[in-house]
Amino acid sequence: MLPPTPKSTLLPRRTAAAALVIMPALWLGVRAQPAPVRRATPSQTEGPFYPVALPADSDADLLRNGSRTPYGGGQASWVEGTVHDLDGKALAGAQVEIWQCDEQGHYHHPGDGNRADAGFQGFGRVTVGADGRYRFRTIRPVPYTGRTPHIHVKVRLDRRELLTTQLYVEGDPGNARDGLWRRLDDIDRAAVTVPFERANDGLRARFPIVVPA
């Protein structure tokens, strides 16, 4: 007959067994935590120059307006990013629109006298895919009287308008004098103010968009 196991040996075994039971529960508890809710991109005014009628050429390349000579003004730039909802899910099927003035500060709009360069498309629209990505070819925005450089941005899904905002250039000296930019708090300013960095094919700005859907 075998001698009984000493209590000093049983105690560590029981402790280890209890730990093995508790650890999966703790692990499941950690995994079950919901993902943090993202902060929505702040909205801003649409402004007076949203197109009265959309141009016949409304694609992602604002440097080519139909069959006209490609626009050579300004600093060619890529503006790109993603569209996600507050839970971090890519918003497939959403439409992103941008519009802005040409290098001389003019919009394709009757309120601006329709003085914009005909070679500059001035407005673009893309539909994002399953990864939520969008991309535009345009120019680095320029200032005009009373405004710092900016690009207008709108996001739609089906018939709903989810966001209208403005994108600003990080480090531009005009930002601090712009009433709309100054109206934002520090966190919201950071969300809509991005660097236009040099790349092999011009400038590149990355603007992630978060919208309630």
C-alpha positions, 0 to 999 in steps of 0.5 A: 500500500502506498503512503499518503501524499503529504499535504505540503505537496497537495497544496501547490497542486491544488493552487496550480489547478485553480490557476489553470481554471481562473486564467482562461476566464480572465483571458476570455474576460479581456477578449470580451472587452468592447473595442474603444469607440472612436471620436467622430471627425468634427463637422464644419460649415459647407460654405457658399461654394458647393457646386450648383450643378455637378461638373460632367467630369466628377471623378477623383482627378481634379487636375483633368477636367474632361478633355481640356489640357491638364491643369498645371497650376498649384502644387500637385497633391494626393489627398487620401485616407479611409472612412470608418464608423465609430466602431472602426468598421470600414464604411464600404459604399460611402461616397466622399466628395471634395471641392476647392478653389483653383490656384488663384482662389476661385471656385467653379460657382456663380457666387464667385463669378465662375472665374475658376480656371476651366482646366481645374475640375474643382470637384471630385467624388469617389465611392469607397470599397470594402477597405474604406479607402479613398484617394484624390489627385488635386492641388495643395489648397491655397488661401483667399481673402478671409480664409486659410487654405482648406479643402471642403469634404462631404461624406454620404451613404445612400441618401444620407449625408453623414458629414460635411467638414473642411480639411486644413494644412498643418503648419500654415500660418493662416490657420491661427487667423481663420475664424472657422479653424480657431472655433475648433478645440485642440482635439478637433483641430488635430483631426482636420489639420494634416501635413502635406508631405513631399513624395515622389509624385508631388505632395501627399496628405492623409486624412482619416475620416470617422463618421457615425453611421 
